[in-house]
Amino acid sequence: MTDSIRLDGRIALVTGAAGVIGTETMRLLAARGACIVAVDRDAEQLKLAVKGLPAHAEALAIVADVTREDDVAGYVAHALGKFSRIDIFFNNAGIEGEIAPIVRASVENFRRVLEVNVVGVFLGMKHVLPTMLKQNSGSIINTASIAGVIGSADIAAYSASKHAVIGLTKSAAQECTGTNVRVNCICPGMIDSRMLSAIVVGRNNGAPVPPEKVYDRIPARRLGLAAEVAPIVAFLASDDASYVSGSAYTVDGGRTAS
Ligand SMILES: NC(=O)c1ccc[n+]([C@@H]2O[C@H](COP(=O)([O-])OP(=O)(O)OC[C@H]3O[C@@H](n4cnc5c(N)ncnc54)[C@H](O)[C@@H]3O)[C@@H](O)[C@H]2O)c1
């Protein structure tokens, strides 16, 4: 398509780059011309994900844990060392944690989920924003979830963490007042992925769940694909979204409309 959003020469930093949504999104950003800095804690999968990028793409892979401030400062410094700027930050790494009702859930799990999904997102913005503010340009896209918009039984820590991501996004957008730095988040719904299967099967005591039971409350009557999330990130990253900041974009086949 000739009228697709182009991101030629933009520097895109992507965390959770080895996961389903991160990999698909960095592939699309690269296909549209961006240079990629791919960050994940899983070295093996990260290598594979970067290998799958279009041949023309300029890319750097960095193994880092988003919960460790020195790692976060390190991946930002590494990105700047190679490319001198950061135009797009897809702050996406996350975990679902254990699947259990609050009364049976462990506090260790609660802390761990908040540590990755909230502290990780906070640290990413803390270390990327100074560069974007100095450039007076940039787009941050945090990954929340529809679990950040509505309640979700058996994944209370995850839901709380994603509500927090929306709050962090809106607060950061306000802190960028008067600049050309925009901060938004996406709220994917049920995306065909390892994470969704873990949640659905975990809620069913480990037993498989018939697809109709999952689609039941989705007006689109199917799961979404990571390839349907990536273009929303590309849009928010682009100048086409120049008046969009502080927003939470649902990509959920209508799930939260009901
Ligand atoms: N899959 C879905 O249905 C769905 C729906 C809504 C939101 N989300 C969110 O989208 C994001 C990506 O999810 P996904 O489906 O691609 O999951 P995934 O498990 O495939 O990918 C997550 C990636 O994050 C990485 N990661 C986890 N903890 C990390 C840490 N401490 N430091 C660095 N990297 C770390 C993992 O190694 C993994 O590669 C997550 O934030 C998730 O909560 C997913």
The ligand as an SDF file (V2000), in Angstrom:
LIG
                    3D

 44 48  0  0  0  0  0  0  0  0999 V2000
   -1.8170  -11.1000   24.6530 N   0  0  0  0  0  0  0  0  0  0  0  0
   -2.8970  -10.4270   24.9770 C   0  0  0  0  0  0  0  0  0  0  0  0
   -4.0410  -10.9030   24.7600 O   0  0  0  0  0  0  0  0  0  0  0  0
   -2.7680   -9.0640   25.6070 C   0  0  0  0  0  0  0  0  0  0  0  0
   -3.9250   -8.3050   25.8040 C   0  0  0  0  0  0  0  0  0  0  0  0
   -3.8160   -7.0590   26.3860 C   0  0  0  0  0  0  0  0  0  0  0  0
   -2.5720   -6.5600   26.7380 C   0  0  0  0  0  0  0  0  0  0  0  0
   -1.4680   -7.3150   26.5450 N   0  0  0  0  0  0  0  0  0  0  0  0
   -0.1850   -6.7430   26.9470 C   0  0  0  0  0  0  0  0  0  0  0  0
    0.6390   -6.6590   25.8100 O   0  0  0  0  0  0  0  0  0  0  0  0
    2.0160   -6.7340   26.2040 C   0  0  0  0  0  0  0  0  0  0  0  0
    2.6970   -7.8090   25.3970 C   0  0  0  0  0  0  0  0  0  0  0  0
    2.0180   -9.0270   25.6280 O   0  0  0  0  0  0  0  0  0  0  0  0
    2.2440  -10.3410   24.7300 P   0  0  0  0  0  0  0  0  0  0  0  0
    0.9310  -10.9700   24.4900 O   0  0  0  0  0  0  0  0  0  0  0  0
    3.1180  -10.0200   23.5800 O   0  0  0  0  0  0  0  0  0  0  0  0
    2.9950  -11.2450   25.8230 O   0  0  0  0  0  0  0  0  0  0  0  0
    4.3380  -12.1050   25.7110 P   0  0  0  0  0  0  0  0  0  0  0  0
    4.4500  -12.8590   26.9710 O   0  0  0  0  0  0  0  0  0  0  0  0
    4.3400  -12.8210   24.4070 O   0  0  0  0  0  0  0  0  0  0  0  0
    5.4400  -10.9720   25.6250 O   0  0  0  0  0  0  0  0  0  0  0  0
    5.8680  -10.2380   26.7430 C   0  0  0  0  0  0  0  0  0  0  0  0
    7.3690  -10.0350   26.6120 C   0  0  0  0  0  0  0  0  0  0  0  0
    7.8100   -9.2270   27.7060 O   0  0  0  0  0  0  0  0  0  0  0  0
    9.0260   -9.7610   28.1620 C   0  0  0  0  0  0  0  0  0  0  0  0
    9.2220   -9.4130   29.5700 N   0  0  0  0  0  0  0  0  0  0  0  0
    8.4880   -9.8160   30.6310 C   0  0  0  0  0  0  0  0  0  0  0  0
    9.0130   -9.3280   31.7620 N   0  0  0  0  0  0  0  0  0  0  0  0
   10.1050   -8.6020   31.4080 C   0  0  0  0  0  0  0  0  0  0  0  0
   11.0740   -7.8770   32.1340 C   0  0  0  0  0  0  0  0  0  0  0  0
   11.0290   -7.7980   33.4750 N   0  0  0  0  0  0  0  0  0  0  0  0
   12.0580   -7.2350   31.4560 N   0  0  0  0  0  0  0  0  0  0  0  0
   12.1170   -7.3310   30.1060 C   0  0  0  0  0  0  0  0  0  0  0  0
   11.2440   -8.0220   29.3530 N   0  0  0  0  0  0  0  0  0  0  0  0
   10.2390   -8.6540   30.0090 C   0  0  0  0  0  0  0  0  0  0  0  0
    8.9020  -11.2670   27.9770 C   0  0  0  0  0  0  0  0  0  0  0  0
   10.1800  -11.9000   27.9420 O   0  0  0  0  0  0  0  0  0  0  0  0
    8.1400  -11.3480   26.6720 C   0  0  0  0  0  0  0  0  0  0  0  0
    9.0100  -11.4520   25.5520 O   0  0  0  0  0  0  0  0  0  0  0  0
    2.0020   -6.9910   27.7080 C   0  0  0  0  0  0  0  0  0  0  0  0
    2.1860   -5.7700   28.3920 O   0  0  0  0  0  0  0  0  0  0  0  0
    0.6050   -7.5370   27.9490 C   0  0  0  0  0  0  0  0  0  0  0  0
    0.1820   -7.3260   29.2620 O   0  0  0  0  0  0  0  0  0  0  0  0
   -1.5220   -8.5440   25.9790 C   0  0  0  0  0  0  0  0  0  0  0  0
  1  2  1  0
  2  3  2  0
  2  4  1  0
  4  5  1  0
  4 44  2  0
  5  6  2  0
  6  7  1  0
  7  8  2  0
  8  9  1  0
  8 44  1  0
  9 10  1  0
  9 42  1  0
 10 11  1  0
 11 12  1  0
 11 40  1  0
 12 13  1  0
 13 14  1  0
 14 15  2  0
 14 16  1  0
 14 17  1  0
 17 18  1  0
 18 19  2  0
 18 20  1  0
 18 21  1  0
 21 22  1  0
 22 23  1  0
 23 24  1  0
 23 38  1  0
 24 25  1  0
 25 26  1  0
 25 36  1  0
 26 27  1  0
 26 35  1  0
 27 28  2  0
 28 29  1  0
 29 30  1  0
 29 35  2  0
 30 31  1  0
 30 32  2  0
 32 33  1  0
 33 34  2  0
 34 35  1  0
 36 37  1  0
 36 38  1  0
 38 39  1  0
 40 41  1  0
 40 42  1  0
 42 43  1  0
M  CHG  2   8   1  16  -1
M  END
$$$$
